[in-house]
Each structure stands twice: as structure tokens, then as C-alpha cells.
Amino acid sequence: MLAEARRVRRPFHTLACVGTAAHHAFEQGAGVGLVFQPYIGLRGAGTLWGLSLPTWLGAAAAGSSRWDRPLAFLSGLALGGSAVHFTLWPWTAERGPPMLTSAEGLRPELLPAYNAVLYAWGMSALAALALETPRGTRRWGMAGLVAAIPLRASARHHFRWLSEQARSDPAWWNRGVRAPAG
């Protein structure tokens, strides 16, 4: 009975959530801040993700059909969120799949791991939509994918804001970005 209670019912949806958390943790750890931080501050963004990610994780692990639509939407958003990076930053595909060559002010030695995070995040979200989302609710995944489009503008704003913060108010969380010269 206890083992059954701990069983993860939607492992790919769970991994899509974990991928989102890994993306945010990677960026925070690298010193480029959290998604939505320019709008609601570090504490607000930390609270937002600290509450929403465990809720998503719990819903994915439980796997109840009542979560079909939100899980599909969130996996679509995760797939779109990972893909947005490849529309914002330079990449190369000389040795296989596209790999970012620069992103968010990250140090070059961090890019291989960052690319791995983005691919694991996106692929788990795609697998969640294809393998664990009921056919009738996949349109919610498409809605999540479309909802990721504005994240592109948000990411551009985030990087401009972060560059300004590095110049005007250096702090531990923005240590990954050097203040622009001039």
C-alpha cells in the first residue's frame, strides 16, 4: 500500500516539472537570476516558483485525470520555454543538434551543462505531451506552447535588466553578468 502511494503516475510530466526547476536553479546558481525577477523581485520570483513547482510536481506524481488540462498546458509551456532559448541566443549545429554558443551572459564553460538542461527539459515535456497526455487534452499543450511566445520578450527584458543591475547594483545573484563597458 505504501509503495503504491509513492508511485509516480506520470513520470514524464514529473520530469518536465523537474526540468523547469533545474533550468531556474541553473540560472540562479550561475548568477543570472530567476524568471520574472525583474517584475516581482528576487523574493517574489522565489516565492512564485517555490509554491508553483511543488504543486505541479505533486499533480504530476499523483496523475489524477482532473489534472490533465493543467499538466498538458504546463508541459507545453515547458517545451516552449526550453525552445525559446534557441530563438534568443546564437547556436551552432556543426556536430549534431543545435547547441547554444552564448546565452544570458553565462560563462562559456557553463554552456555544455546549460544545453544539457535545456534539452532534458524540452524532451521530457515533449514526451509528457506525446506519451502521458490524453489525446483530447493535447490542445492544452498547444496552448501552453503558444503561451511561451511572450516569454521571449520577457527574457530579453530580463537580460537588459540584469545587465543594468550588474552595473548599478552588483549583488550575489547577478554575479554571472559583468557590467557592460561604458
JOPE-V477265 format. One record per pair of residues at least 12 apart in sequence whose ideal C-beta (glycine too) atoms are under 6 Angstrom apart, sorted by sequence separation. I is the first residue (numbers start at 1). J is the second residue. D is the distance in Angstrom with one decimal. If there is no record, write none. Layout:
I J D
I J D
This chain:
86 98 5.7
90 102 5.2
129 141 4.4
162 174 5.7
167 179 3.8
89 102 5.7
166 179 4.4
89 103 4.1
163 177 6.0
100 115 5.6
162 177 5.3
99 115 4.9
163 180 5.5
56 74 5.7
24 49 5.7
21 53 5.1
85 118 5.6
82 118 4.9
17 56 4.5
82 121 4.5
17 57 4.8
82 122 3.4
17 60 5.6
79 122 5.5
14 60 4.3
79 125 3.9
13 60 3.8
14 61 5.6
78 125 3.9
79 126 5.6
10 60 4.9
75 125 4.5
8 61 4.8
10 63 4.5
75 128 4.2
9 63 2.5
75 129 5.1
13 71 4.9
20 78 5.3
16 75 4.7
72 133 4.7
13 75 6.0
16 78 4.5
84 148 5.8
72 137 4.8
76 141 3.7
80 145 4.5
68 134 5.6
75 141 5.7
79 145 5.9
73 140 4.6
77 144 3.8
81 148 5.3
84 151 5.2
88 155 5.7
69 137 5.3
72 140 3.8
76 144 2.6
80 148 2.4
84 152 5.1
68 137 4.4
72 141 4.2
76 145 4.1
73 143 5.8
77 147 5.6
81 151 5.9
69 140 4.6
73 144 4.1
77 148 5.4
105 176 5.8
32 104 4.9
105 177 4.0
32 105 5.9
30 106 5.6
30 110 5.7
26 117 5.2
23 117 5.7
22 117 5.2
23 121 5.5
19 120 5.6
19 121 3.1
19 124 5.1
16 124 4.8
15 124 3.6
16 125 4.1
12 124 5.5
16 128 4.8
12 127 4.2
13 128 4.4
12 128 3.8
12 131 5.9
13 132 5.6
12 132 5.2
38 158 5.3
10 132 4.7
38 161 4.0
33 162 5.7
33 173 5.7
31 174 5.9
31 175 3.9
32 176 4.7
31 176 2.8
30 176 4.6
